[in-house]
Amino acid sequence: MKPRLGKIGILFLATVLVLSGIAGAFAAWTDTISITGTVTTGNVDIEIKKVSGTDVYKDLDTDELVVVTWLKDADTGDLIHQYGEVPDNALHVAWAETKKTGDKELEIEFKNLFPIDEVAFVADAMFHYTGTVPAKIESIEVTLLDDPDGLLDDLVIQPFAYRWDPVTHEVGERVDICTQLHNCNWVWAGIQAYVPQETGMSLTATFSVTINLIQWNKSGCTPEVLYLSEENVNGEGKIFRVALDDLTGKANLTELVSLPEIPEPHIAHAVDQNIIYAINKDGKDLAIYDVDDDSLDVKDVTGLPGGMVLAAMAPNNAGELYVLSQNDNKIYRIDDYNNGPTAVEVATVDRNVQGADIAFTSDGTCYFWTNTGDRGLYKLDIETGITTLVKEHNMNLTGLAARYNGKGHIVGSKAQSQDIFVFHKCTGEILETFTMHLDGVPYNYTWGDMTIGQFAS
């Protein structure tokens, strides 16, 4: 006897058959859309388009030196522009010349250099950025290749980079680690060589210069930040932000805060926060100024003898705050400076510390300036107090800091003047001089201190 399907079973079976039939019908109707794609990545690329150099002639009729600079096409060598005129009766005595020797290679020659006031020998080139993604110049590195006579110990070689207009030949803003380069932008970059008076004759050295270009990213961008303090401005201390303008030679000041409880502030900046610490000269009070919040707190300090005229923050993980006293020539570390500042004696400096300041570079080197005895720039071992002379200078400074957030040369504010100097951190030679301006007017500065912002990584 065959099994019989009940009504429910018959209904289910019918449903399955109907649905199967529909599925079969749809499966017969098909269509296809084909998509092909291409993926390309952007690039970072820069071309050497023009080269420049410096020639020095002696006018045999007048015995005067004449400086002529020129601009040539990097590929053909054709002269594009010349600044200055070659005398009719002239002797070619010295030059700095740049030649393109490969797609990404330049050869620079400095020949017969000699000490000459107010003149640096410049070898440079104009670069055209042709990359498709924004980029930045990460660094310009000068590497010693051969120097048997120690010439580069005396010679001051300073790299530079600026925006450049290929039509007007006008120089624009300085190109630094935060400057975005876009397709078709032009950059004027090269090196300056300055010969101090004490440099020996008939010396030869070779070196290389590497320009490192990378994709621009904001996280790696740390613009230059410098601060300046001043004592007893109408009985109060003051802190200014300083912007050094290389084109105008101005140090433009912007007032940040007045410190009525710290009339003689000596300042240092935190390593990992935008905070300035200002120790009063008497060593009793420490101001904590939050730059972002524009807030100020003042705390009592214990353990300092007074006469605190130098202060700096070490670029280590602990962010140690150091101050020096001209009363006893000792180095002190201020512990727990955010809560209960307490001074700990570290070492005694081997010379008189009266006067100026200390400043750290991002590699941890501590620089020191004294205004008594053999005045000038020194390196200071912060743990032992031992100093090493960089160069003597017959002037009094009142503040020190390092350019480019600890990676550049040393800047110093001159006491009772309008000047801020840039000193080569290896030779101590003066590279540049800036004149302080506040609200567009030259500013007569008295005494105070300097510090950088946060250290570059």
Secondary structure as the mmCIF struct_conf table of DSSP 4:
data_model
#
loop_
_struct_conf.conf_type_id
_struct_conf.id
_struct_conf.beg_label_comp_id
_struct_conf.beg_label_asym_id
_struct_conf.beg_label_seq_id
_struct_conf.end_label_comp_id
_struct_conf.end_label_asym_id
_struct_conf.end_label_seq_id
HELX_RH_AL_P HELX_RH_AL_P1 LYS A 7 ALA A 27
TURN_TY1_P TURN_TY1_P1 ALA A 28 ALA A 28
STRN STRN1 ILE A 46 ASP A 59
TURN_TY1_P TURN_TY1_P2 LEU A 60 THR A 62
STRN STRN2 LEU A 65 ASP A 73
TURN_TY1_P TURN_TY1_P3 ALA A 74 THR A 76
STRN STRN3 LEU A 79 TYR A 83
BEND BEND1 GLY A 84 GLY A 84
BEND BEND2 ASP A 88 ASN A 89
STRN STRN4 ALA A 90 GLY A 102
TURN_TY1_P TURN_TY1_P4 ASP A 103 LYS A 104
STRN STRN5 GLU A 105 LYS A 111
BEND BEND3 ASN A 112 ASN A 112
TURN_TY1_P TURN_TY1_P5 ASP A 117 GLU A 118
STRN STRN6 PHE A 121 TYR A 129
BEND BEND4 THR A 132 VAL A 133
STRN STRN7 ALA A 135 ASP A 146
TURN_TY1_P TURN_TY1_P6 PRO A 148 ASP A 149
HELX_RH_AL_P HELX_RH_AL_P2 LEU A 151 ASP A 154
BEND BEND5 LEU A 155 LEU A 155
STRN STRN8 VAL A 156 TRP A 164
TURN_TY1_P TURN_TY1_P7 PRO A 166 THR A 168
STRN STRN9 VAL A 171 ARG A 174
HELX_LH_PP_P HELX_LH_PP_P1 VAL A 175 VAL A 175
TURN_TY1_P TURN_TY1_P8 ILE A 177 CYS A 178
STRN STRN10 LEU A 181 LEU A 181
TURN_TY1_P TURN_TY1_P9 ASN A 183 CYS A 184
STRN STRN11 TRP A 186 TYR A 194
TURN_TY1_P TURN_TY1_P10 GLN A 197 GLU A 198
HELX_LH_PP_P HELX_LH_PP_P2 THR A 199 GLY A 200
BEND BEND6 MET A 201 SER A 202
STRN STRN12 THR A 206 GLN A 215
HELX_RH_3T_P HELX_RH_3T_P1 LYS A 218 GLY A 220
STRN STRN13 LEU A 226 VAL A 233
TURN_TY1_P TURN_TY1_P11 ASN A 234 GLY A 235
STRN STRN14 GLU A 236 ASP A 245
TURN_TY1_P TURN_TY1_P12 ASP A 246 GLY A 249
STRN STRN15 LYS A 250 LEU A 259
TURN_TY1_P TURN_TY1_P13 PRO A 260 GLU A 261
BEND BEND7 PRO A 263 GLU A 264
STRN STRN16 PRO A 265 HIS A 269
BEND BEND8 VAL A 271 ASN A 274
STRN STRN17 ILE A 275 ASN A 280
TURN_TY1_P TURN_TY1_P14 LYS A 281 ASP A 282
BEND BEND9 GLY A 283 LYS A 284
STRN STRN18 ASP A 285 ASP A 290
TURN_TY1_P TURN_TY1_P15 VAL A 291 ASP A 294
STRN STRN19 SER A 295 ASP A 300
STRN STRN20 THR A 302 THR A 302
BEND BEND10 GLY A 303 GLY A 303
BEND BEND11 GLY A 306 GLY A 306
STRN STRN21 MET A 308 MET A 313
BEND BEND12 PRO A 315 ASN A 316
TURN_TY1_P TURN_TY1_P16 ASN A 317 ALA A 318
STRN STRN22 LEU A 321 SER A 325
TURN_TY1_P TURN_TY1_P17 GLN A 326 ASP A 328
STRN STRN23 LYS A 330 ASP A 335
BEND BEND13 ASP A 336 ASP A 336
TURN_TY1_P TURN_TY1_P18 TYR A 337 ASN A 339
BEND BEND14 GLY A 340 GLY A 340
STRN STRN24 THR A 342 THR A 348
BEND BEND15 ASP A 350 ARG A 351
BEND BEND16 GLY A 355 ALA A 356
STRN STRN25 ILE A 358 PHE A 360
TURN_TY1_P TURN_TY1_P19 SER A 362 ASP A 363
BEND BEND17 GLY A 364 GLY A 364
STRN STRN26 CYS A 366 THR A 370
BEND BEND18 ASN A 371 ASP A 374
STRN STRN27 GLY A 376 LEU A 380
TURN_TY1_P TURN_TY1_P20 ILE A 382 THR A 384
STRN STRN28 THR A 387 GLU A 392
BEND BEND19 ASN A 394 MET A 395
STRN STRN29 LEU A 397 ALA A 402
TURN_TY1_P TURN_TY1_P21 ARG A 403 ARG A 403
HELX_RH_3T_P HELX_RH_3T_P2 TYR A 404 GLY A 406
TURN_TY1_P TURN_TY1_P22 LYS A 407 LYS A 407
BEND BEND20 GLY A 408 GLY A 408
STRN STRN30 ILE A 410 LYS A 414
TURN_TY1_P TURN_TY1_P23 ALA A 415 GLN A 416
BEND BEND21 SER A 417 GLN A 418
STRN STRN31 ASP A 419 PHE A 423
TURN_TY1_P TURN_TY1_P24 LYS A 425 THR A 427
STRN STRN32 ILE A 430 LEU A 438
TURN_TY1_P TURN_TY1_P25 ASP A 439 GLY A 440
STRN STRN33 VAL A 441 PRO A 442
BEND BEND22 TRP A 447 TRP A 447
STRN STRN34 GLY A 448 ILE A 452
BEND BEND23 GLY A 453 GLN A 454
HELX_LH_PP_P HELX_LH_PP_P3 PHE A 455 ALA A 456
#
